[in-house]
Amino acid sequence: MTTRPAHLHAADSSGYLSSPSPTDPSSLSTWVGDDGSTIEGLPTPVAVLGGLGLERVKETNTYRIRHYVTGEVVQVDLPATDTATQMFAENRLVTQRVVDGERTLHLLEIPDGGGPPTDRQVSGIQNDLDNAVANDDGDFVHGATSDGRGGVFHYSPAGGDAGRTALLDLATARVTYVPRRGFDRMRALHLGRDKVVFEVGDKSFKRSKLYVIDRARPDKPGTFVDRLHDEEKPLEGQWSADMVRAVGDWLVYANMIDGTVHAVPVAGGPARTLLPRSTLRTRFVNAQDGSVYIDGGSDQEHWAVQRITLAGDGTPVAEPVVPLPAVTVWEAGGMALDHGRLLLATERAPAPGEGNTFLTASKLSLTAGGKLTAGPLEELGNLGYRVPDQEPYVDAMSAGWDQPCYEDCLQLTATGRSSVAHNVCGVGKVVAAAGPYRVVRPSDQKICPVGTGSQEVRDGDKVLSSGPRQPAALWNNTLWTPGSEPGRVFAVSLPSLKTVGTQSVGATCVPEELQVVGRWIYWSCGPGGDAGVYDRATGRLIDVPSGYAQLANGYLVSQATAARKLLITYFPDAVPADRVGTSELSPLPSPAHTPQDRRGLFWAVDRFDGAVAYLDASGDVTVKWPRVRALPFTEPGPETPFAGTLSGALFVLTLACAITLHATGRKPWSPFRRPSA
């Protein structure tokens, strides 16, 4: 067993928001109550404040402020002249406004009974806001954050000026500027109840310190802090907005090397340890009452979301508020099937300088009599990846470190070459894979493996095309993507990117997901929406269940999450008529904390050779071989190109052949850890 990361994104006294991909606008989040209840499928917010989240409705100028415990949503429709900042409260949102070249800030407040917002212009702004440098999105206010009382932001007037930093009082809609006192750059790290913590330094931030001011007297000189432990060297250029918080007259911080959490007085003095461990990839999150949250503890049996607040004597203490049960073997995940080979993620003691999550393979064989066997496990290589030295808390002398594969990195996609593609730094999320070709949502090397919002088609390491995110499927050397109208998909040949045809597949939407195996095209309007399989050979549209699914030759396996089952749907022509349709394949265990999409983690289909594998409740791997007729693909028309035939399928029409591989040697993934430089 190992510790469970909470993926903290927001928290208050009633629970926390778990967001595995907090910078991905297409990802989903889960609210976990302090009583263990969950609310899944929530949009990932663009900003958070305790138990509140600010959400943008797609690419519109409509925003929603969601109260996670009550489910109440306050909608704010911005004028066309406005763009939202990340400063907000329960029913208030601060916006940037440009009218005839004049720039202003405004506080929009929705009345308790609903209706049009009250609009107040923020006062106290200096007249150099009109000259502030804007980013590519047109935002001229940067680094904004808020709590229930106010916010902090900065802007940079044109001409190389060091910039302005200001505190906003939401009650009065007025700002107060913070004097810079001789330093070139000033970046807010935390807006606390009593203190505000900044990173200050030269223009490059290569030499920087912490600067702490009293929130009630922002114009008064503050306190400089250049080290957090007396025995540590000054931490120049290593401050992260996720690693330090102000709680009362103390600075609370997480050591990014060993995960310990400490507190040190702002005025100086010995540090004290609040937690012996925390999840190194975690972040502090702020509650509206001035407390902060982080996940940590002493070991996997004593791990929890911890609330850090002040004790009666004014010193900070940590108290567990939501337990985080240890990760089980069943949840380890990481599997794929490829041309009759079962590919599994496993762990062993690492060799020097290596990560410890590896890919192993077992060759499956099926006799004419229906006996299914598995060969010995063969190690294929390390699934881990290199974290580069651009991480904000890594010093300039570090060359980065090897990171073992864990969590969504273990979601494996078969390539058709008895290998897998998966999410690693520099690749990002794998959308589709076939042979040397990949469709990926690349990661930003500075914050890997979080995606950048774009999508690439690659031939090995060569980028063939780049553009916005969209569904995509690969089969052999053909790339399939949806058009702009419901039901139509397009095919291009790789690597030339030459359009070779279109096909109307009968979809009721512009598909959110596509999969292609030979003559079959699977489309889905999302996990809760309509789905279907189009047979290009006959022009038949086949009804299939909604939910996460994987397509194979002649059948589809889908995940009925609410019913806790895996379903199998056989297609016409692939089996006799009395076998066509959907039936239960196996139970689907659903322990707490498992992700919604379990494909490539806890179950997988061999789209090249027919078998299905899944983890049972004990963590063992069960393999079944749904044998269907081998159907050579015949080109149905010039607009639906495809080269090749489907091979390897058998004619026996039973589901009797099954084996179970016990979980010997399979261990859960490791928590994030960074080796010493």
Secondary structure, 3 states (H helix, E strand, C coil): CECCCCCEEEEECCEEEECCCCCCCCCEEEEEECCCCEEEEEECCCEEECCEEEEECCCCCEEEEEECCCCCEEEEECCCCEEEEEEECCCEEEEEEEECCEEEEEEEECCCCCCCCEEEECECCCCCHHHECCCCCCCCCEEEEECCCEEEEEECECCCCCCEEEEEECCCCEEEECCCCCCCEEEEEEECCCEEEEEEECCCCCCEEEEEEECCCCCCCCEEECCCCCCCCCCCCCCCCCCEEEECCEEEEECCCCCCEEEEECCCCCCEEEECEECCCCCCEECCCCCEEEEEECCCCCEEEEEEEECCCCCEEEEEEEECCCECCCCCCCEEEECCEEEEEEECCCCCCCCCEEEEEEEEEECCCCCEEECCCEEEEECCEEECCCCCCCCCCCCCEEECCCHHHHCCEECCCCCEECCECCCEEEEEEECCEEEEECECCCCCCCECCEEEEEECCEEEEEEECCCCEEECCEEEEECCCCCEEEEEECCCCEEEEEEECCCCCCCCEEEEECCEEEEECCCCCCEEEEECCCCEEEECCCCCEEECCCEEEEEECCCCEEEEEECECCECHHHCEEEEEEECCCCCCCCCCCECCCEEECCCCCCEEEECCCCCEEEECCCCCCCCCCCCCCCCCCCCCCCCCCCCCCCCCEEEECCCCCCCCCCCCCCCC
